[in-house]
Amino acid sequence: MFVPIKIQTNFIFNKQKNECWEKLAWEYNSIQTTGLRTGQQLKSWYEQMKKIAKQHKSEDKMNLLQTGRRDIYSSNHHIR
């Protein structure tokens, strides 16, 4: 059966990424004391943190454009 190289490459690449997330989960769980996490859970958390960081960056940029200065003590920029 013929599978286009791009599709085959994406499949292999995605499989490798998932294996990396599972390996990361295994390493994380080996030192974690509050509960076990799956690779998918860690990936979701990572994606959420990236989204929050992007929002903060956008807020900082808007603040800079509106006020002409950066507010480094903003209460909006804390990570839970």
KEFI-775088 format. One record per residue: residue number from 0; residue in three letters; chain; x, y, z of N, C-alpha, C in turn. Coordinates in steps of 0.05 Angstrom, whole numbers. Example, Ala and Ser with C-alpha at 12.3 -4.5 7.8 and 13.67 -1.06 7.14 Angstrom:
R    nr   rest   kette      npx      npy      npz     capx     capy     capz      cpx      cpy      cpz
R     0    ALA       A      264     -114      156      246      -90      156      264      -66      156
R     1    SER       A      257      -45      142      273      -21      143      258        1      157
***
This chain:
R    nr   rest   kette      npx      npy      npz     capx     capy     capz      cpx      cpy      cpz
R     0    MET       A       17      -23        0        0        0        0       18       25        0
R     1    PHE       A       10       44      -16       26       69      -18       15       89        1
R     2    VAL       A       32      100       18       25      121       37       43      145       30
R     3    PRO       A       31      168       24       47      191       18       68      196       40
R     4    ILE       A       92      204       32      114      208       51      106      228       73
R     5    LYS       A       93      250       66       86      270       86       68      259      107
R     6    ILE       A       48      244       99       29      232      119       44      212      136
R     7    GLN       A       61      196      124       76      176      139       95      190      158
R     8    THR       A      108      211      149      127      226      166      112      239      190
R     9    ASN       A       89      251      185       73      263      206       65      242      227
R    10    PHE       A       56      219      217       48      197      235       71      189      253
R    11    ILE       A       94      185      241      118      176      256      126      198      275
R    12    PHE       A      126      223      266      134      246      283      115      248      307
R    13    ASN       A       89      247      302       69      249      323       72      226      343
R    14    LYS       A       78      202      333       82      179      351      106      184      369
R    15    GLN       A      128      194      357      152      200      373      146      221      394
R    16    LYS       A      131      242      387      124      263      406      108      251      429
R    17    ASN       A       89      234      423       73      221      444       90      204      462
R    18    GLU       A      109      190      450      127      173      466      144      191      485
R    19    CYS       A      152      214      475      168      233      492      151      243      515
R    20    TRP       A      125      249      510      108      258      532      104      236      553
R    21    GLU       A      101      211      544       98      189      562      124      185      579
R    22    LYS       A      147      188      566      172      186      580      174      208      601
R    23    LEU       A      167      232      593      167      255      612      148      250      635
R    24    ALA       A      125      238      629      106      232      651      117      211      670
R    25    TRP       A      131      192      659      143      171      676      164      184      695
R    26    GLU       A      181      202      683      201      216      699      188      234      720
R    27    TYR       A      168      248      712      153      266      730      141      250      753
R    28    ASN       A      128      228      746      115      212      767      134      199      786
R    29    SER       A      159      195      777      179      182      794      187      201      817
R    30    ILE       A      183      227      814      190      246      836      166      260      847
R    31    GLN       A      143      257      835      119      271      844      107      257      869
R    32    THR       A       97      273      888       86      261      912       56      266      915
R    33    THR       A       44      283      897       16      290      900       -2      275      882
R    34    GLY       A        8      259      864      -10      243      846        4      238      820
R    35    LEU       A       -6      217      807        6      210      781       -7      225      758
R    36    ARG       A        8      231      738       -2      245      714        6      228      689
R    37    THR       A      -12      230      669       -6      217      644        9      237      626
R    38    GLY       A       20      227      605       33      245      585       14      265      574
R    39    GLN       A      -11      256      569      -31      275      558      -38      297      578
R    40    GLN       A      -39      290      603      -45      310      624      -22      331      626
R    41    LEU       A        3      322      625       25      340      625       26      358      601
R    42    LYS       A       20      346      578       19      361      553       -3      383      554
R    43    SER       A      -26      376      565      -48      395      567      -40      418      586
R    44    TRP       A      -27      411      609      -18      431      627        2      450      614
R    45    TYR       A       21      438      599       41      454      585       28      473      565
R    46    GLU       A        9      463      549       -5      479      530      -20      502      543
R    47    GLN       A      -32      497      566      -46      517      581      -27      538      591
R    48    MET       A       -4      530      601       16      549      611       27      567      588
R    49    LYS       A       30      555      564       38      571      541       17      591      534
R    50    LYS       A       -8      583      536      -30      601      529      -31      625      549
R    51    ILE       A      -28      619      574      -28      640      595       -4      659      591
R    52    ALA       A       19      648      585       43      665      580       38      683      556
R    53    LYS       A       26      672      535       20      688      512        0      711      518
R    54    GLN       A      -20      705      535      -39      725      543      -25      747      559
R    55    HIS       A       -7      739      577        7      759      594       25      776      576
R    56    LYS       A       38      764      556       54      779      538       38      800      523
R    57    SER       A       14      791      514       -4      809      500      -13      832      518
R    58    GLU       A      -20      826      543      -28      846      562       -5      866      567
R    59    ASP       A       19      856      570       42      873      574       46      892      550
R    60    LYS       A       43      881      526       46      897      502       24      919      501
R    61    MET       A        0      912      507      -22      932      507      -17      953      528
R    62    ASN       A       -7      945      551       -1      964      573       21      983      564
R    63    LEU       A       41      972      551       63      988      541       54     1009      520
R    64    LEU       A       36     1000      503       26     1018      482        8     1040      494
R    65    GLN       A       -7     1033      515      -26     1052      527      -12     1071      546
R    66    THR       A        8     1062      561       20     1079      581       48     1088      575
R    67    GLY       A       61     1073      557       88     1080      550      109     1068      569
R    68    ARG       A       99     1051      587      118     1038      606      108     1010      613
R    69    ARG       A      126      994      622      119      967      630      112      967      659
R    70    ASP       A       92      951      666       84      948      694       94      921      703
R    71    ILE       A      118      920      716      130      895      723      118      883      749
R    72    TYR       A      102      899      762       90      889      787       60      883      784
R    73    SER       A       51      877      760       23      872      755       15      847      770
R    74    SER       A       -9      848      782      -19      825      798      -30      803      780
R    75    ASN       A      -33      809      754      -43      789      735      -23      768      727
R    76    HIS       A        2      772      735       23      754      724       34      735      746
R    77    HIS       A       17      718      755       27      698      774       17      670      764
R    78    ILE       A       33      651      770       27      623      761       18      607      785
R    79    ARG       A       -4      593      782      -14      577      804        0      551      806
***
